[in-house]
Structures are given as C-alpha cells and as structure tokens.
C-alpha cells in the first residue's frame, strides 16, 4: 500500500521471515536503504520521527519487531529468529543496507552484524550492556524476576520492573495498555543482551564499520558501556551527543547518522 504525506511517499508492506513469521514494515524516501531497529516496548512507530528526517536522503525502513504491532510471533523465541527477520528486510530492500539500532535494538543489530548479515554501515545508540562490576549477577537476577512475572501473567508488573530497574525511571509507569500489550517481548530483549555485559569477544568478530553513540547527559555507566562497546569493535568509533539522554532528540541524531552513512 502506497501513501503520500506532502512530498514524502510511504509504502507499507510485509515480509516473511525464515520461519514464516510475517514482519510488517514501512518504507519512506529514496536512496541508500537504512533500516531502523527499535528498542524495548517499542514498535516501528517509535522510529517515525527519525525516519522522516532521514528520508530526504535515504530510503528508510521502520518495522515492528516480532511480537509487536502488526508483526507476527512464532514460538519458541530465539535471537536467531530476530536476526532472520532483519535478514528478510535486507533482502526486501535489495540485499544490503545501513542499519541503526537504538537500545536493545542496537544490541540486536550488533548480533546481526556478528552473524554476517550484509550491513553497509551500522550505528547503535546506547546498547544497554554493562561494563560495571557485578553486572552479570544483577542482570541474571532481574531476568529471572521478569520471567517469573510474565509466567504469572503479570504484564503490568513486568513493565514496571523494566522501567524502574533497566531504564532508570524513578517512578514506575502504570496503567499503560499499549506497553502491557508487548510486555512479553521484554524477555526477547533480555535474551538479545546475553548475560548483560559487554560481549567483547563477539564484538571483535564484527567487520563492518560501526558508530556507537551515547548521550552526554546519560548516566556515567551508560557512557562507559558505550565506550567499551566501541573499543571492542575492530572498526568501531565513539561519539557523544552533548546534552542528550537515552531519549535522544531525532533532530540531533539525524545529522550524525547522515554523515556516517554517506562518508567515503
């Protein structure tokens, strides 16, 4: 289905992943393909503001990760299934693409690069790994608590746990049906993160050029993790956006991505 908003053409479609799951996407603009990978509790709609800014120079794809929005969800879940979803989208846009992932979407994009997907360039914003002492134990405990809540059908409590402990939100957010509808995918995001620590050995096997971005107003541990990720990448570089937090402003991020994706 083609839609037009002003001079911006938007195409909605669906691709079939390797296991038959339908993955819904939107494509806007013309030029080099750029795929945006959203983070926890988000559908592709969360990336629309950034996509609209990039679409003047690229053909930008946003999509609903499996289990969210208009996409399907075939069990049992495995990180490799989400990598196959991204591979199907890359095939849909011509076989190669630049990719930008935010938060856990960045961790997924890094896993896809390690798996050998044909990424022209990769950028990630604050992938939520940790370089702190005791991080593995804390992550494992949180993952078990989350799994227990989801097994008991306590989706709201699972969302509260994530927002309070993983997203540095001071007060849990309650009564948000939209978030509760995708609460089960929090287990998927935690699986993507492995044991929660910076996977230096795995990152060392990535050959693509990678830009790791963080916000200058984000917590120090977040910025330490981003620097550790970039250092572990053979062709990684690090960039801090002054005054930005995990909720980075699209108009600040877009020019950085444009320059990176278009540089020789």
C-alpha positions in Angstrom: 0.0 0.0 0.0 1.4 3.4 -1.0 0.6 6.5 1.0 1.7 10.1 0.4 2.3 12.7 3.1 3.3 16.0 1.4 6.2 15.1 -0.8 7.1 12.0 1.3 6.0 8.7 -0.1 5.4 5.9 2.4 5.0 2.3 1.4 3.6 -0.3 3.8 4.4 -3.9 3.4 5.1 -7.3 5.0 8.0 -9.8 4.5 8.1 -13.4 5.5 11.0 -14.4 7.8 12.7 -17.7 7.5 10.3 -19.4 9.9 7.2 -18.0 8.1 6.5 -15.1 10.6 5.2 -12.0 8.9 7.2 -8.9 9.7 5.4 -5.6 9.0 7.3 -2.6 7.8 7.1 0.9 6.4 9.4 2.4 3.8 9.8 6.1 3.1 12.2 8.2 0.9 14.6 7.3 -1.9 18.3 6.4 -1.9 20.5 4.0 0.1 18.4 1.7 2.3 18.6 2.4 6.0 16.8 0.1 8.4 15.9 1.4 11.9 15.7 -1.2 14.7 13.6 -0.1 17.7 14.3 -0.8 21.4 12.3 -2.5 24.2 8.5 -2.0 24.4 8.5 -0.1 21.0 7.0 -0.7 17.6 8.4 0.8 14.4 6.2 3.8 15.1 8.7 5.0 17.7 11.3 5.5 15.0 9.0 7.5 12.7 10.3 11.0 13.7 13.9 9.9 12.9 12.8 8.1 9.8 11.0 11.3 8.5 14.2 13.3 9.0 16.4 10.7 7.2 14.0 10.1 4.3 15.1 13.2 2.4 18.4 11.4 1.7 17.8 7.7 2.2 15.2 5.0 1.7 14.3 4.4 5.4 12.6 1.3 6.7 11.0 1.1 10.1 9.4 -2.2 11.2 7.6 -3.9 14.0 9.9 -6.4 15.6 8.3 -9.8 16.1 5.6 -10.0 18.7 4.8 -6.2 18.4 2.4 -4.1 16.4 1.4 -5.7 13.1 4.1 -8.3 13.0 3.5 -12.0 13.9 5.2 -14.0 16.6 6.1 -17.7 16.1 7.4 -19.6 19.1 9.7 -20.6 20.6 11.6 -17.4 20.6 15.3 -17.3 19.7 17.6 -14.4 19.0 18.5 -16.1 15.7 14.8 -15.7 14.7 15.1 -11.9 15.1 18.3 -11.9 13.1 16.4 -13.7 10.3 13.7 -11.1 10.5 16.3 -8.4 9.8 17.8 -10.5 7.0 14.4 -10.7 5.4 14.1 -7.0 5.5 17.6 -6.5 4.0 16.6 -8.9 1.2 13.4 -6.9 0.6 15.4 -3.6 0.1 17.9 -5.1 -2.3 20.4 -7.3 -0.4 22.4 -4.7 1.5 21.5 -1.9 3.9 22.8 0.5 6.5 21.3 -0.2 9.9 20.7 1.9 13.0 19.6 0.3 16.3 18.5 2.0 19.5 19.0 0.5 22.9 18.2 -3.3 22.8 17.6 -2.8 19.0 21.3 -1.8 18.9 22.3 -5.0 20.7 20.2 -6.9 18.1 21.8 -5.1 15.2 25.3 -5.9 16.6 24.3 -9.6 16.9 23.1 -9.5 13.3 26.4 -8.0 12.2 28.3 -10.7 14.0 26.1 -13.3 12.3 27.3 -12.0 8.9 24.3 -10.1 7.6 25.3 -7.7 4.8 25.4 -4.4 6.6 27.0 -1.5 4.7 27.3 0.6 7.9 26.0 0.1 11.4 25.2 2.7 14.1 23.9 2.0 17.6 22.6 4.3 20.3 23.4 3.3 23.9 23.1 -0.5 23.6 22.1 -1.5 27.2 25.1 -3.7 28.1 27.0 -3.0 31.2 30.7 -2.7 31.9 30.2 -2.4 35.7 31.4 -4.8 38.4 28.7 -7.3 39.4 26.6 -6.5 36.3 26.2 -10.2 35.3 24.8 -11.2 38.6 22.4 -8.2 38.7 21.2 -8.8 35.2 20.6 -12.5 35.8 18.5 -11.7 38.9 16.4 -9.2 37.0 15.9 -11.5 34.1 14.6 -14.3 36.5 12.3 -11.8 38.2 10.9 -10.7 34.8 10.4 -14.2 33.6 8.5 -15.1 36.8 6.2 -12.1 36.4 5.5 -12.9 32.7 4.9 -16.6 33.5 2.2 -15.5 36.0 0.6 -13.1 33.5 1.6 -10.0 35.5 2.4 -7.9 32.4 1.9 -4.6 34.2 4.3 -5.5 36.9 6.9 -6.7 34.3 6.7 -3.3 32.6 7.1 -1.6 36.0 10.2 -3.7 36.7 11.8 -2.9 33.4 11.2 0.8 33.6 12.3 1.1 37.2 15.4 -1.1 37.0 16.6 -1.2 33.4 15.5 2.2 32.1 16.4 4.4 35.1 12.9 5.6 35.5 12.3 7.0 39.0 8.6 6.2 39.3 7.1 3.0 37.7 4.6 3.8 34.9 1.3 2.1 35.5 -1.9 1.7 33.5 -0.4 1.8 30.0 -2.2 -0.9 28.0 0.0 -0.2 24.9 3.1 -1.2 26.9 1.5 -4.1 28.6 0.4 -5.5 25.2 4.1 -6.0 24.2 5.4 -6.8 27.7 6.1 -10.4 26.8 8.8 -9.1 24.3 10.8 -7.8 27.3 12.0 -11.4 27.6 13.2 -11.2 23.9 15.2 -8.1 24.6 16.8 -9.7 27.6 17.7 -12.7 25.5 19.4 -10.4 23.0 21.6 -9.0 25.7 23.1 -12.4 26.7 24.4 -12.1 30.2 24.0 -8.3 30.2 27.7 -7.5 30.0 29.6 -6.0 27.0 30.3 -9.1 24.8 33.8 -8.0 23.8 34.8 -11.4 22.2 31.7 -11.4 20.0 32.1 -7.7 19.1 35.6 -8.5 18.0 34.3 -10.6 15.2 32.3 -7.8 13.6 34.0 -6.4 10.4 31.5 -3.7 9.5 32.2 0.0 10.3 30.2 0.8 13.5 29.4 4.1 15.1 28.5 3.9 18.8 26.6 6.9 20.1 25.7 7.9 23.6 24.2 11.0 25.3 26.3 13.3 27.3 23.5 13.7 29.9 23.0 9.9 30.2 24.3 8.1 33.4 28.1 7.6 33.5 27.7 3.8 33.5 25.7 4.1 30.2 28.5 6.1 28.6 31.2 3.7 30.0 29.4 0.8 28.4 29.1 2.6 25.0 32.8 3.4 25.1 33.6 -0.3 26.0 31.5 -1.5 23.0 33.2 0.9 20.6 36.6 -0.2 21.9 35.9 -3.9 21.4 34.8 -3.3 17.7 37.7 -3.7 15.2 36.2 -0.8 13.1 34.3 1.0 15.9 34.2 4.6 16.7 32.5 6.5 19.6 30.5 9.7 19.6 28.9 11.6 22.5 26.0 13.9 21.8 26.2 16.8 24.3 23.1 17.3 26.5 21.3 14.2 25.2 19.9 11.3 27.2 18.6 7.8 26.3 15.6 9.6 24.8 17.8 11.2 22.2 16.3 14.0 20.1 15.8 12.9 16.5 16.9 16.3 15.1 20.2 16.0 17.0 20.9 12.4 16.0 19.8 12.6 12.3 22.7 14.7 11.0 25.2 12.4 12.8 23.8 9.4 11.1 23.6 11.1 7.7 27.3 12.0 7.8 28.3 8.5 8.9 26.1 6.6 6.4 27.3 8.8 3.5 31.0 9.2 4.2 33.5 7.6 1.9 
